[in-house]
């Protein structure tokens, strides 16, 4: 059974940092691209970043480019999101998701989400 | 960026009704469109990918159609567990974008 476990959220002041983790199990993690999506309270879904299976190809949304860094450790079956220079508008539930293998694949499995709250 | 506009944003319907949600893309995205269902406090769940392919385990009352810029999600006979928010998503071009969501509530 595919499982994704998001963790690392919490309360942080503007300008601070958080590192989110997504522990994967139930599939061969190193074979699949992974992605992060966030959802501000009461709002819609916003795609943030995608990383290829090998970690060599990465894309970011403009809203986080230069502040957030996605990475993966295939030996630990874990995806990461390093969030720096956090802003109040970064407050959201952050979900990791597995990308399905077809071309331009959709997000077929999701973590439960972890809440990051940026407030002074 | 490719904008996705869902209509309606809110829909009130009864168990057994047939409902259709529309997603319009600001430019041609071929068939690189997915639909997700989200219930309060839960992660989104993939329903349809490649515009019309049903994800494994999703009931057959859900169907998707369309290509290019116009897409639809249809639920043929609403069940109590279908009352949720639905999002479309385009995967044709980065940045990947989502529609604003359609909230489906019980009449």
Interface residues (C-beta under 8 A of the other chain):
Chain A: X35 X37 X44 X45 X46 X47 X50 X59 X61 X62 X95 X100 X102 X104 X105 X106 X107 X108 X109 X110 X111 X112 X113
Chain B: X32 X34 X36 X38 X42 X43 X44 X45 X46 X49 X50 X55 X87 X89 X91 X92 X94 X95 X96 X97 X98 X99 X100 X101
